[in-house]
Amino acid sequence: MTFITHDVLIVGAGAAGLTLALELARRKLPFRLIEKLEHPFAGSRGKGIQPRTQEIFEDLGVIDRLVAAGGLYPPPRAYREDGTFEDSPSATATDARPGEPYNLPLMVPQFLTERVLRERLRELGHAPEFACELTAFEQDDDGVTARLAGPRGDEVLRVRYLVGADGGRSFVRRALGIGFEGKTLGVRAVVADLLLHGLGRDAWHRFNDGSMERQMSLCPLAGTELFQLQAPVPMQGEVAVTAAALNDMVASRTGRADIVIDEVRWASVYEMNARLADRYRVGRALLIGDAAHTHPPTGGQGLNTSIQDACNLAWKLAAVLRGAPASLLDTYEEERRPIAAEMLGMATRLLREASQGPMRRGREVKQLDISHAGSSLALDRCAGGRAVAAGDRAPDALCRGAGGLPRRLFELFRGTHWTLLCHGPLDAASAPPARAGLHRHVVGETGDILDVHGEFRAHYGVEPGDWVLVRPDGYIGAMLTSGDAIALETFLGAVGLGVSAPTPARCRPGA
């Protein structure tokens, strides 16, 4: 039996746990990431990557790999009883807005998404430990003592914080005694990854829309040779998921004998639930992802909400580990739990629509309009009516660097730091001092960033002398005027950004 110390133990190496691990690795914090399964998850289940999550993946340095691994969704093809069909238009960027570089959902089977995240994590010097299970833990004022069973044998691990990313049946959540309120939605379904022939890969094939007894879809999975089957099944009784049994289902629900399943690569039968944890934190133990909320698959919100949990928690956890007030961790639940509740409500509504006919997915599924406005971490001292407010997602904008090259705001935000955008001309006397973890840029004619297209001013609604403080997770922490220097200093201190360098004589561009 060994006794080792780390800052964080992450339990569960799915998309949420991997994202949290990546964020901690980027901050060079010691952690362990364990997964009780012997091998990585092999299914396609969470295949939709929404635009807001694509922005996160750009920041993590994996967006191009994910696009290459997957692709866009094919157009839905609805079949009629007589065998004819009607294609709906493919999703297009017709509703694209300035400041949103990603507008369309991306299809990447979950096993490929997690593979890309594991590869990126290995580049940073870390890897998940499979076949390693948390068997017990207890906590005190100074940390958590966790007991593990795995390839190294039985271990006792001492960590400062424990994060449960261990799914809907979370051991961590149950051990903490946290309620998981919600309901079973009265729908049982099968999802399976298949090799088949008889259907083209140019459409998402849908049969019997609106019938919860006969509905079925076969979707070609981008980046693979597979199709994903989704279909409701009876609430009671055994459901076989062999190739023969699923071939019988396909023939029965399509009336066709030419669609033949050759192989079942992965399959799951499950009841749809909408549940939300009563709490996201007990002392030094926290929940993220499906451990905190479980969604029906409609709308493609579960995996995306989970990844954004991890990004929200990561910078706060890192700040507290480096000396910020421990109360900062309370804002994780404050900000993320209401969003999970909102996403659960939307997914449940879409499931209800699917039982009656085609779903109507709107802009809300893209998660670009999620806001933490009203959070205790949203400081807004600017006049109302602006394009954005503190707590909103920080838009992108195309600018130009003083050196003459194009610059995007997202490039300035990329990384683990905070970003302060000073809309010049700047009052040097009230400029905030330099410090570690804060990148400052002056946007204006005499600054290091030139708003040559007017996008920064249009997207943010700023006036000369305004400051915009952007958090590490891409949300606006504060919008202030140059007269609010004391309020800004108080805010920075509360999130762990105390002064760490001598106060400069002026706010230099790019300092």
C-alpha positions in Angstrom: 0.0 0.0 0.0 1.4 3.4 -1.0 0.7 7.0 0.1 1.1 9.7 -2.6 0.1 13.3 -2.8 -1.4 15.2 -5.7 -3.5 18.3 -6.1 -6.5 16.7 -7.8 -7.9 13.3 -8.3 -10.2 13.1 -11.3 -12.5 10.0 -11.3 -13.7 9.2 -14.8 -11.8 9.6 -18.1 -14.7 10.4 -20.4 -15.0 13.7 -22.2 -15.6 15.8 -19.0 -12.7 14.2 -17.1 -10.3 14.4 -20.0 -11.2 18.1 -20.6 -10.6 18.9 -16.9 -7.3 17.0 -17.0 -6.2 18.9 -20.1 -7.0 22.2 -18.4 -5.0 21.2 -15.3 -2.2 19.9 -17.4 -2.0 23.2 -19.2 -1.6 24.9 -15.8 1.1 22.4 -14.8 -0.9 21.2 -11.7 -0.3 17.7 -10.5 -3.3 15.4 -10.8 -4.3 11.8 -11.5 -7.0 10.8 -13.9 -8.4 7.3 -13.3 -11.1 5.3 -15.1 -12.5 2.0 -13.8 -13.2 0.7 -17.3 -10.4 -1.5 -18.6 -10.4 0.2 -22.0 -11.6 3.5 -23.5 -15.3 3.9 -24.2 -16.0 2.4 -27.6 -19.4 3.9 -28.6 -20.5 6.8 -30.7 -23.2 8.0 -28.2 -22.4 11.7 -27.8 -21.6 12.5 -31.4 -22.7 16.2 -31.7 -20.1 18.9 -31.0 -22.0 22.2 -30.7 -20.4 25.6 -31.8 -19.7 26.8 -28.3 -17.8 23.6 -27.5 -15.9 24.0 -30.8 -14.6 27.3 -29.5 -13.4 25.5 -26.4 -11.7 22.9 -28.5 -10.0 25.7 -30.5 -8.6 27.0 -27.2 -7.4 23.5 -26.2 -5.6 23.2 -29.6 -7.7 20.3 -30.9 -10.3 21.8 -33.2 -8.6 21.0 -36.4 -8.0 17.4 -35.4 -11.6 17.0 -34.4 -12.9 18.4 -37.7 -10.5 16.1 -39.6 -11.7 13.2 -37.5 -15.4 13.9 -38.1 -17.5 16.1 -40.4 -20.7 17.9 -40.8 -24.1 16.3 -40.3 -25.7 14.8 -43.5 -29.2 16.1 -44.5 -32.1 14.3 -42.8 -34.1 12.0 -45.2 -37.6 11.1 -44.0 -39.1 8.0 -45.6 -42.8 7.6 -46.2 -44.9 4.4 -45.9 -44.7 3.9 -49.7 -40.9 3.9 -49.7 -40.6 7.4 -51.2 -38.7 10.0 -49.2 -38.1 13.7 -48.7 -34.8 15.3 -47.9 -34.6 18.3 -45.6 -32.0 20.9 -46.2 -28.6 20.4 -44.6 -27.7 22.8 -41.8 -26.2 25.9 -43.2 -24.5 28.9 -41.8 -27.3 31.2 -43.0 -27.9 32.4 -39.4 -24.2 33.0 -38.7 -23.4 36.1 -36.7 -20.3 38.2 -36.5 -18.1 37.2 -33.7 -19.1 33.5 -34.0 -16.4 31.6 -36.0 -18.2 28.3 -35.5 -21.9 28.1 -36.5 -22.7 24.5 -37.5 -22.7 21.4 -35.3 -19.9 19.0 -35.9 -20.4 15.3 -35.9 -17.6 13.3 -34.2 -18.4 9.9 -32.7 -17.7 10.1 -28.9 -15.0 7.5 -29.1 -13.1 9.6 -31.6 -13.6 12.8 -29.6 -12.2 11.1 -26.5 -9.3 9.7 -28.5 -8.3 13.2 -29.7 -8.4 14.5 -26.2 -6.3 11.6 -24.9 -3.7 12.3 -27.6 -3.6 15.9 -26.7 -3.3 15.0 -23.0 -0.4 12.7 -23.8 1.4 15.5 -25.6 1.2 17.4 -22.3 2.8 14.5 -20.5 -0.3 12.8 -18.9 -2.5 9.8 -19.6 -5.6 8.3 -18.0 -5.1 5.2 -15.8 -7.6 2.5 -16.9 -8.8 -0.4 -14.8 -8.3 1.9 -11.7 -11.3 2.3 -9.4 -12.1 4.6 -6.5 -13.3 2.3 -3.8 -13.7 4.8 -0.9 -12.8 8.3 0.2 -13.0 10.6 3.2 -12.3 14.3 3.5 -11.2 16.8 6.1 -10.4 20.5 6.2 -7.1 20.0 4.4 -7.8 17.4 1.7 -9.3 14.1 0.6 -7.9 10.6 1.3 -8.9 8.3 -1.5 -8.6 4.5 -1.7 -7.9 3.1 -5.1 -7.8 -0.4 -6.6 -6.0 -1.0 -9.9 -3.0 -2.3 -11.7 -0.7 -0.8 -9.0 -2.6 -2.8 -6.3 -4.4 -1.1 -3.5 -3.4 2.5 -2.9 -4.1 5.3 -0.5 -3.9 8.7 -2.2 -3.9 12.0 -0.5 -5.2 14.9 -2.7 -6.4 18.5 -2.1 -9.5 18.0 -4.2 -11.5 15.2 -5.7 -13.6 15.6 -8.8 -16.3 13.0 -9.8 -16.6 12.8 -13.5 -17.8 9.2 -13.3 -21.2 9.3 -15.1 -24.8 9.0 -14.3 -24.3 6.2 -11.8 -21.5 8.2 -10.1 -19.9 6.5 -7.1 -18.6 9.9 -6.0 -22.1 11.5 -6.0 -23.6 8.6 -4.1 -20.8 8.5 -1.6 -21.4 12.2 -0.9 -25.1 11.5 -0.3 -26.1 14.1 -3.0 -29.6 13.7 -4.3 -30.2 13.2 -8.0 -33.6 14.6 -8.6 -35.5 14.3 -11.8 -37.5 11.7 -13.6 -37.4 8.7 -16.0 -38.9 10.0 -19.2 -40.9 6.9 -20.1 -38.7 6.2 -23.2 -36.3 3.2 -23.6 -34.1 3.1 -26.6 -31.3 1.2 -28.3 -28.3 2.9 -29.8 -25.8 0.8 -31.8 -22.8 1.3 -34.1 -23.1 -0.9 -37.1 -21.5 -2.0 -40.3 -24.2 -2.4 -42.9 -25.0 -2.3 -46.6 -28.0 -1.2 -48.5 -28.0 2.5 -47.6 -26.0 5.4 -48.9 -23.9 7.7 -46.7 -25.3 10.9 -48.2 -28.2 11.2 -45.7 -29.4 10.6 -42.2 -32.1 8.0 -42.9 -35.2 8.3 -40.7 -38.2 6.0 -40.7 -41.6 6.4 -39.1 -41.0 9.8 -37.5 -43.6 10.5 -34.8 -44.2 6.9 -33.9 -42.7 5.8 -30.6 -43.3 2.2 -31.5 -41.8 2.1 -35.0 -39.5 5.1 -35.2 -35.9 4.4 -36.2 -32.9 6.3 -37.7 -29.7 5.1 -39.3 -27.1 7.8 -39.4 -23.7 7.5 -41.2 -21.0 8.3 -38.6 -18.6 10.9 -40.0 -15.0 9.8 -40.0 -15.9 6.1 -39.8 -17.4 3.3 -42.0 -20.1 2.9 -39.4 -23.8 3.8 -39.1 -25.4 4.7 -35.8 -28.8 3.1 -35.2 -31.2 4.8 -32.8 -34.7 3.5 -32.0 -37.2 3.4 -29.1 -37.9 -0.1 -27.8 -40.5 -1.5 -25.3 -40.0 -0.4 -21.7 -40.1 -4.0 -20.5 -38.4 -7.2 -21.5 -35.1 -8.2 -23.0 -33.8 -6.4 -26.1 -31.3 -8.4 -28.1 -28.6 -6.4 -29.9 -27.1 -9.1 -32.1 -26.8 -8.5 -35.8 -29.6 -10.9 -36.4 -32.0 -9.3 -33.9 -31.3 -5.8 -35.2 -31.7 -6.9 -38.8 -35.2 -8.1 -37.8 -35.9 -4.7 -36.3 -34.7 -2.9 -39.4 -36.7 -5.1 -41.7 -39.8 -4.7 -39.6 -39.6 -0.9 -39.2 -38.5 -0.1 -42.8 -40.3 -2.8 -44.8 -37.1 -3.3 -46.7 -35.0 -6.5 -47.1 -32.1 -4.8 -48.8 -30.7 -3.1 -45.7 -28.5 -5.7 -44.1 -26.4 -5.3 -40.9 -23.1 -7.1 -41.2 -21.7 -6.4 -37.8 -22.5 -4.7 -34.5 -19.5 -2.9 -33.1 -21.1 -1.5 -30.0 -24.6 -1.3 -28.6 -26.5 -0.1 -25.5 -30.1 -0.3 -24.3 -31.0 2.4 -21.9 -33.9 4.4 -20.3 -33.9 8.1 -20.9 -33.6 10.3 -17.8 -33.5 13.9 -17.0 -31.8 14.3 -13.6 -29.9 17.1 -11.8 -27.7 16.8 -8.7 -29.0 18.7 -5.7 -25.4 20.0 -5.2 -22.2 20.2 -7.2 -19.9 20.4 -4.3 -19.5 19.0 -0.8 -16.3 20.3 0.9 -13.4 19.3 -1.3 -15.3 17.0 -3.5 -17.0 18.2 -6.7 -19.1 16.8 -9.6 -18.9 17.5 -13.3 -20.6 16.1 -16.4 -23.1 13.2 -16.2 -22.3 12.8 -12.5 -24.1 16.1 -12.0 -26.7 16.0 -14.8 -28.0 13.3 -17.2 -29.8 14.3 -20.4 -31.9 12.6 -23.0 -29.9 12.6 -26.3 -32.3 15.0 -28.1 -30.6 18.2 -28.9 -27.1 17.0 -28.4 -26.6 18.8 -25.1 -25.2 16.3 -22.6 -21.5 16.0 -23.7 -21.3 19.7 -24.6 -22.7 20.7 -21.2 -20.2 18.3 -19.5 -17.2 19.7 -21.3 -18.2 23.3 -20.4 -18.6 22.2 -16.7 -14.9 21.1 -16.8 -13.8 24.4 -18.3 -15.7 26.4 -15.7 -14.3 24.4 -12.8 -10.7 24.1 -14.1 -9.7 27.8 -13.8 -11.4 28.2 -10.5 -9.8 25.1 -9.0 -6.4 26.2 -10.3 -6.9 29.6 -8.8 -7.8 28.2 -5.4 -4.9 25.8 -5.5 -2.6 28.8 -6.0 -4.0 30.9 -3.2 -7.3 32.4 -4.3 -10.1 32.3 -1.7 -11.7 28.9 -1.4 -15.1 30.5 -1.8 -14.4 30.9 -5.5 -15.3 27.3 -5.9 -18.9 28.1 -4.8 -19.4 30.0 -8.0 -18.9 26.7 -10.0 -22.3 25.5 -8.8 -23.8 29.0 -8.9 -23.0 29.3 -12.6 -23.2 25.8 -14.0 -26.2 24.2 -12.2 -28.8 26.7 -13.6 -27.4 26.1 -17.1 -27.7 22.3 -16.7 -31.3 22.8 -15.6 -32.0 24.9 -18.7 -30.4 22.3 -21.0 -32.3 19.5 -19.4 -35.6 21.3 -20.0 -34.8 21.9 -23.6 -33.7 18.3 -24.3 -36.9 17.1 -22.6 -39.0 19.4 -24.8 -37.2 18.1 -27.9 -37.9 14.5 -26.9 -41.5 15.3 -26.5 -41.5 16.8 -30.0 -39.7 13.8 -31.4 -42.6 11.6 -30.1 -45.0 13.6 -32.3 -42.9 14.3 -35.4 -39.6 15.9 -36.5 -37.8 18.0 -33.9 -37.3 21.7 -34.4 -33.8 22.5 -33.2 -33.1 26.2 -32.9 -30.2 28.4 -32.1 -30.5 27.5 -28.4 -28.8 24.1 -29.0 -25.6 25.8 -30.1 -25.0 27.0 -26.6 -23.6 30.3 -27.9 -26.1 32.4 -25.9 -25.3 30.8 -22.5 -24.6 33.6 -20.0 -23.5 33.9 -16.5 -25.0 37.4 -16.2 -26.2 37.9 -12.6 -23.4 35.7 -11.3 -21.3 37.0 -8.4 -18.4 36.9 -10.9 -20.1 39.2 -13.4 -19.0 42.8 -12.7 -20.7 45.4 -14.9 -20.2 49.1 -14.5 -21.0 50.1 -18.0 -24.3 51.7 -19.2 -27.0 49.3 -20.3 -27.9 48.6 -23.9 -24.5 47.3 -24.8 -24.1 44.5 -27.3 -22.8 42.2 -24.5 -22.7 42.4 -20.7 -20.6 40.9 -18.0 -21.3 37.2 -17.8 -21.9 36.8 -21.5 -19.7 34.8 -23.9 -16.9 37.0 -25.2 -17.3 37.3 -29.0 -14.5 36.9 -31.5 -13.5 39.8 -33.7 -11.1 40.2 -36.6 -8.5 43.0 -35.9 -5.0 43.7 -36.9 -1.8 43.7 -34.9 0.4 46.8 -34.7 2.9 44.8 -36.6 0.6 44.5 -39.6 -0.7 40.9 -39.4 -4.3 39.9 -38.9 -5.3 39.1 -35.3 -8.4 37.5 -33.9 -9.5 38.2 -30.4 -9.8 34.4 -29.9 -6.0 34.3 -30.5 -5.5 36.8 -27.7 -7.8 34.8 -25.3 -6.2 31.4 -26.1 -4.5 29.8 -23.1 -5.1 29.7 -19.3 -4.7 33.5 -18.6 -7.2 36.3 -18.2 -7.3 39.0 -20.9 -7.9 42.7 -20.3 -8.8 44.7 -23.4 -8.3 48.4 -22.9 -10.2 50.4 -25.5 -7.9 53.3 -26.1 -7.0 56.1 -25.8 -6.0 55.0 -22.3 -5.7 56.9 -19.1 -2.3 55.7 -17.9 -2.8 57.0 -14.4 -5.7 54.6 -13.8 -4.3 51.6 -15.7 -4.2 48.3 -13.7 -0.7 47.1 -12.9 0.9 44.2 -14.6 0.6 40.8 -12.9 1.1 37.1 -13.6 -1.9 35.5 -15.3 -3.3 38.6 -16.9 -2.6 39.6 -20.5 -3.3 43.2 -21.4 -3.9 44.7 -24.8 -4.7 48.2 -25.8 -7.2 48.3 -28.7 -6.9 51.6 -30.6 -4.9 53.7 -32.9 -1.9 53.9 -30.5 -2.4 50.3 -29.2 -1.0 46.9 -30.0 -4.3 45.8 -31.5 -6.0 47.9 -34.2 -9.8 47.6 -34.7 -9.5 48.2 -38.4 -12.9 46.6 -39.3 -14.7 48.1 -36.3 -15.7 44.6 -35.1 -14.4 45.0 -31.6 -16.4 48.1 -31.0 -19.5 46.6 -32.7 -19.4 43.3 -31.0 -18.7 44.6 -27.5 -20.4 48.1 -27.7 -17.5 49.7 -26.0 -16.6 53.4 -25.8 -13.1 54.9 -25.5 -11.7 54.3 -22.1 -13.7 51.1 -21.4 -12.1 47.9 -20.2 -13.3 44.4 -21.0 -12.0 41.6 -18.7 -12.3 38.1 -20.3 -12.1 35.0 -18.1 -9.9 32.0 -19.0 -13.1 30.1 -20.0 -14.1 32.7 -22.6 -16.8 34.6 -20.7 -16.7 38.3 -19.8 -15.8 38.7 -16.2 -16.1 42.5 -16.1 -17.0 45.5 -18.2 -15.9 48.8 -16.7 -14.8 52.3 -17.4 -11.3 53.7 -16.6 -12.7 55.3 -13.5 -13.5 51.9 -12.0 -9.8 51.0 -11.2 -10.5 50.2 -7.5 -13.5 47.9 -8.4 -11.3 46.1 -11.0 -8.5 45.6 -8.5 -10.9 44.2 -5.9 -12.3 41.8 -8.6 -8.9 40.6 -9.7 -7.9 40.0 -6.1 -11.0 37.9 -5.5 -10.1 35.5 -8.4 -6.5 35.1 -7.4 -4.9 37.8 -9.6 -3.1 39.9 -7.0 -0.3 42.2 -8.1 2.8 40.2 -8.8 5.0 42.8 -10.6 6.0 46.4 -10.0 3.4 48.9 -11.1 4.5 50.2 -14.5 4.5 53.9 -15.3 1.9 53.3 -18.0 -0.2 50.6 -19.6 2.1 49.6 -22.4 0.5 48.0 -25.5 0.7 44.2 -25.2 2.1 44.3 -21.7 
